[in-house]
Amino acid sequence: MMEFDQRQGSSDGGAVLLKAAERRYGLISSMVGCLFDGRQAAKVDHPLNDLLAQRVFSIACGYPDANDSARLAADPMHKMLLDRDPVVGSDMASSAAADRALKTLLVPSSFIVWASRWPKA
């Protein structure tokens, strides 16, 4: 019997270009630097940088709903975007974990000033 499923496959190969742009411009790390993570450090499984990167890359790849996080958590390309091994690297955060963490963030005025510098589309 032949199988045509590809467990380590991804349809988001173009996301490599997004990662290259992120490395060059550092937008996600700049955003993280403006935010305050009020979670208890001992209970944190997913760093804020990973959560924000996961969300930004998901949206950029055409997955605007956070409920796609469950399916993308083990996607090899999305794991690579977070600098994890695509096959044996740990999965990304579930949608529930990401939502809980991102809702607890405090957005200081420095972030609003940072965001206002970007040109409007």
Secondary structure in CASP SS format (residue, H / E / C, confidence):
PFRMAT SS
TARGET T0000
AUTHOR 0000-0000-0000
METHOD secondary structure of the structure
MODEL  1
M C 1.00
M C 1.00
E C 1.00
F C 1.00
D C 1.00
Q C 1.00
R C 1.00
Q C 1.00
G C 1.00
S C 1.00
S C 1.00
D C 1.00
G C 1.00
G C 1.00
A H 1.00
V H 1.00
L H 1.00
L H 1.00
K H 1.00
A H 1.00
A H 1.00
E H 1.00
R H 1.00
R H 1.00
Y H 1.00
G C 1.00
L H 1.00
I H 1.00
S H 1.00
S H 1.00
M H 1.00
V H 1.00
G H 1.00
C C 1.00
L C 1.00
F E 1.00
D C 1.00
G C 1.00
R C 1.00
Q C 1.00
A H 1.00
A H 1.00
K H 1.00
V C 1.00
D C 1.00
H C 1.00
P C 1.00
L H 1.00
N H 1.00
D H 1.00
L H 1.00
L H 1.00
A H 1.00
Q H 1.00
R H 1.00
V H 1.00
F H 1.00
S H 1.00
I H 1.00
A H 1.00
C C 1.00
G C 1.00
Y C 1.00
P C 1.00
D C 1.00
A H 1.00
N H 1.00
D H 1.00
S H 1.00
A H 1.00
R H 1.00
L H 1.00
A C 1.00
A C 1.00
D C 1.00
P H 1.00
M H 1.00
H H 1.00
K H 1.00
M H 1.00
L H 1.00
L C 1.00
D C 1.00
R C 1.00
D C 1.00
P C 1.00
V C 1.00
V C 1.00
G C 1.00
S C 1.00
D C 1.00
M C 1.00
A C 1.00
S C 1.00
S H 1.00
A H 1.00
A H 1.00
A H 1.00
D H 1.00
R H 1.00
A H 1.00
L H 1.00
K H 1.00
T C 1.00
L C 1.00
L E 1.00
V C 1.00
P C 1.00
S H 1.00
S H 1.00
F H 1.00
I H 1.00
V H 1.00
W H 1.00
A H 1.00
S H 1.00
R C 1.00
W C 1.00
P C 1.00
K C 1.00
A C 1.00
END
